[in-house]
Amino acid sequence: MKQSEPESPDMQQTETSVRVTRKGTRKVVIRRRPEVTGLDTRKEMLKRARRAAVPVRSTFVQAPRGPADRSGPLKVFAHTGDKRGLRAYLMVIASCSQINEDGWTTTLDSMVWARLFDTHLGVTAQSARTGAWRTLLRLQERQLLTCTRRRGSSEISVTLLREDGSGDPYDRPDGKTPEDRFFSIPNAFWTDEFDSKLDTPGLVMLLTVAHGKDWAAYPAKRLKEWYGWSEDTTERGLLQVLEVGLVKRRKTFEKKPLLPVGSVLTYQYKVAGPMVTSSRKKPEATA
């Protein structure tokens, strides 16, 4: 019969001690560690960053005008259905939102990264750590960040690279050039758990609408050309973000003089609810 392996410190949720009372009797005292969730860890990381919203370069979604292929790194997440990788990358940007002596680098224990990415759910501590490391390696292969860990240490250092997937060093976007335009992801996206309410198409289309102008149209047949993903991803994603209230839609008519009725009905979209940052709070025009 195979003996069970000793429980690792990561999995020891209780601490047992023996206390001797005044009467000389021995009393066993069991203290249970509080459960720390992924949400707890993300909230604490956002609190440490001291930012109400995190800027993300628009080039992550779409390259500026010029190249024939304008798709950004987001296309790969859409094609592979890599929700874990996409959530992890957005959380890394939030975690590394302040420059320090190591540049745009954040160093955390691999179990903390695991909770940030939710790779700890339903698995052993070692599997959780491995899942976090593999997720970071995928992002490194896409030239969105670099990750290192010292031999014999459980800590992982993560350094941001530019969001366009070029592998260039990261710097804070200022919006002064087409390459530096950005949109913002408010902390409420995480603290209200919208990240877990959307699957990959929903996350993809949320970022797409956030990076675009208010009341822009996203015809499913054109998004493969514009961004690089399928009609199905577009349609499913838009339905999801409308359902959870992060995007709203309006109807408008576009002139088409050569059509029998002279116009065509189109839908336009803009971010709503917690996704509306101060920079986007402008009076709405009548459709």
C-alpha positions, 0 to 999 in steps of 0.5 A: 500500500502506497504511503501518503506524502506529507502535506506541504506547508501551502496546504496546511490550513490548521495549526495544532498546539497543546496548552497546559491549563492552570489545573495541569491538564493538557488542552489541544488548541486548533487554529484554522487559517483564514481562507484567502481567495483569488478575489481577495488577492486581486483586491489587495493588489489593486489597493496596493497599486493606488489607481482607480483604473489601469491604462492599456494601449489600444495597440493590444487590440488593433494596430494604428492605420498603415499596415495591411494586417491591423490585428493586435495581440488580442487576436491570438487570445480570441483564436485560442480561447485563452481566457486564463491567459487574457485575464492573467495578462490584464491582471499583470498590467494592473499589478505592474502599474507602478515603476520601481527600482527594477523598472516595470517589474513585480515580484511575488511568490508563485502562490500569490500569482496563482491566486491572482490568476485563479490557477489554485482552484481545485488543485494541489499547491504545486499544481497551482504554482505550475499553472501560474508559471505556465500561464506566464510563459505563454504570455512571454512567448507572445512577447507581452512580458518576461518572467524569471524565477531564481533557482531555489526560490518560489518567487517569480519576477514579471516585467511588462513589455509593450502591449503591441507584442513587439517585445519593446520595453514598456512605458506608461502610455500618454495618448499623444501619438496613435501608438500611445493611445489607450483605454482604461480598465476600472478596478470595478471590473475586478472587484465586482467580478465581471472578469469571471462573468465573461468568457473569451468572446465577451472579454475580447469584445469588451476590450474592443468596445473600450478601445473604440470611440463611443457609439461605434459600429462593430459589424460582425462581417467586418471584424475579421478584417479589422481585428482578426477574429470570426463573426461568431466571436463578435456576435457572442461577445457582444451579447455577453457584454450587453447582458452583464451591463458593461456595454450598451447599444443603440439603433441608428439608420445609415443612408443608402440611396441605392437601396429600395428603402434608402437606408439600413439599420445598424447598431452602435455600441459604447461602454457602460456601467463600471467601464465608464471612466471620467475621461468618457463621461461626456453628454450623449448626442441624439442618434 
